[in-house]
Amino acid sequence: MQISTNNTEKTLYDYQLQDLNTIFEHLDQATDTSNLLYQLPTGGGKTVVFSEITRRFVHNRKKKVVVLTHRIELSSQTSRMLKGFGVKNKIINSDVKELKDEDEYMCYVAMVETLNNRLQEGTVALNNVGLVIIDEAHYNSFRKLFKYFDDSIILGVTATPLSSNIKLPMKDNYKKLIVGESIEALIKKQFLAKANMYNYDVSLRSLKLGISGDYTVKSSDELYGNQNMLGKLLSAYEEIAKGTKTLIFNNGINTSRYVYEIFNKAGYNIRHLDNKNTATERRDILEWFATTPDAILTSVSILTTGFDEPTVETIMLNRATRSLTLYFQMIGRGSRILPDKDEFTVVDLGNNVARFGMWDAPIDWQEIFHFPDFYLENIKNDEDIEREFVYEMPSELRAQFAKSKQIDFDIKGEYKKVFAMGLKSKTVLERSIEQHAQMCVENSEDVFDARILAKQLKEEIEYRVRQYSYCIMNNTKNYKEWLQEDYERKLRLRISQKFADKM
């Protein structure tokens, strides 16, 4: 249900109005300038809510409001939204060197760095500011401005109340968190599109963590820029998303360019965008993306905030992240609903769903806000995620073993049986090798054909060896590599023996 706001053409939905009233209750009850944090999912209309808060605050309290953003696109969008609510405002950007018309405005939209510079220089003095609203409050660049607004109420707004810096928890700056509607509820009420999630198991053992706590660009480029992963991405697109308007997120510019090249070579309508593109190039690319039905746009994290294209049908996460905020931001780019769009597709090639859970799953934001260390320490690590991988033989490979009745082999289940019988653990691998050898022999004319088939089992052998190493709790890289080489050698030998027995 939409509820009209007073004296404006804009309308608020019932859940937005409820949050708005809750926020004002806290503002009215506060005996000091206690800072508040407001959480609402991407696509829930945070800008709408704080624009109406601004309108009411200026009207009722006769004090000024400053809205802080960290990107120029967000400043322009916010300014337009405020005007739509009847709030006359001025953007303080790099072109504004001083404020000669301060008395004309009760609201300012400011870029963080620009405002900080002007306040330090003393060329801008903002008086009678009662409320400071911080958009995307999980970023830490805003903290440097807090000292200038000691007598103002600060309202942070974010989809994910988890600081981008583990050493600077949000609870240090905000006394209370107000949680808005969940993603699940917004989908049910048809305010957000439903996500159809697909994930591909990817070994991330080569990725390295940087100072920020997330995977480094260098190690991500090395993993996602190799032909194997590029081929997996292209296959995933062709299998799940072919012909849909697709946004591909990468962790490095090099990877994004490789993605462009491989998709372009395959004949798909694709462009690449990164922060080195000029403003004109960026505008042209985004206009092309908006108006082209089967467009594919490959980029780095530049489009996670300040970008709104409701016609996106598929999000491809061609990267891994340990940032919960980034996870929600990337998927949120596809969640806008349209009259002919109530679903979208997410393809995960970074084990992100395994790490954070489903995008629309319930999440306790209060616990994350109050105990961020506990949450961050308990994010699943990559080794634990890999332990849960389940190998599925590709259908085209499975077809080559059509004569075999038994193709699957449960290493963990077999290990339990062997352990219960008091046999040596190596018996598990011996039984696995026997089954693989039988498969190869059953589907081949001679020993040479069988050995060629055995080579195609490399990925499954690697998986079985990894599962076995978890069982015996020896997971070192060198041991697994030796075990795999030994397995392949014994498999070749067993194939030869089986053909010799036939003779």
Helices and strands as residue ranges (DSSP letters): E 2-4, E 11-13, H 14-29, E 36-39, H 46-61, E 64-69, H 72-84, E 90-92, G 102-104, E 107-111, H 112-121, E 129-135, G 141-149, E 153-158, G 170-172, E 176-179, H 183-188, E 194-199, H 217-224, H 227-236, I 237-241, E 246-249, H 253-265, E 270-273, H 279-291, E 296-299, G 301-303, E 314-317, H 324-332, E 343-348, H 352-356, H 365-370, H 372-377, H 382-387, H 395-398, G 399-401, H 411-420, H 426-442, H 447-455, H 458-471, H 477-502
